[in-house]
């Protein structure tokens, strides 16, 4: 998991324990001494740079231009008319799983990412004017109720939109700021990344981070195999089918918006779909259980429907065979 540093820790550490690096300059304290994983790079050959664009517009490669445009306008859940909503990247239930996918594609480790409540000025100074061009680092403040992935995309978008970035040897270096009391400029995000790796990760979200994709991954992690299966008795299709040993399961994934409780009509549709199915295949419904009344759950159980919710999927992502446990019970 990525670390979350509190303001009191950061301020006390930095103020009391600045140390010299091998170039004779100042660098923030080694946070490992305080139980954190994040590491400030000790780079012997830092490259001088400036956020100011000396050449206007920037002389960018075609690939870099495309990358920046995508990060500015098209990534999910940002303040852009072109941005599409992605509920799962915003979900706090799945944030570590989703952000883990992003980190893997970006070749980032825990030592490279920190989520703070406050970014001290000494940290800003450490990355200002000179940087190590070979290592990626992400230091961000995260809003309450915001997922790690949404946090990263928001800060990158803000940095690009406000021009607080530059390119250093294919490395995208950026800062995000907000104005505090009296017009004071406060840094809320610092990043230096290879954007093409981030975009590979974002592209994978469209394929992996969907309700269907997460359910499939969770089942595969607990030993289930995806398969094509046609119900011979009914012309009924489900989102996907899995098997384990001699048992087969049909999964139906339901997502509802602006709904507090399922209507009787929708409940009956589910019952009709699952009715009598158990003889050849075991029905599984993946749904937010808050949508289901107690009597609806009982009706589904009479049809021997296994009901899974987000908590079950999270446990299965950790390798626990919740589906098998429920059926055995």
Secondary structure, 3 states (H helix, E strand, C coil): CCEEECHHHHHHHHHHCCEECCCCCEECCCHHHHCCCCCCCCCCCCEECCCCCCCCCCCCCHHHHHHHHHHHHHCCCCCCCCCCCCHHHHCCCCHHHHHHHHHHHHCCCHHHEEEECCCCHHHHHHHCCEECCCCCEEEEECCCCCCHHHHHHHHHHHHHHCCCEEEECCEEEEEEEEECHHHCEEEEEEEEECHHHHHHHHHHHHHHCCHHHHHHHHHHHCCCEEECCCCCCCCCCCCEEEEECCEEEEEEECCCCCCCCCCHHHHHHHHHHHCCHHHCCEEEEECCHHHCCHHHHHHHHHCCCEEECHHHHHHHHCCCCHHHHHHHC
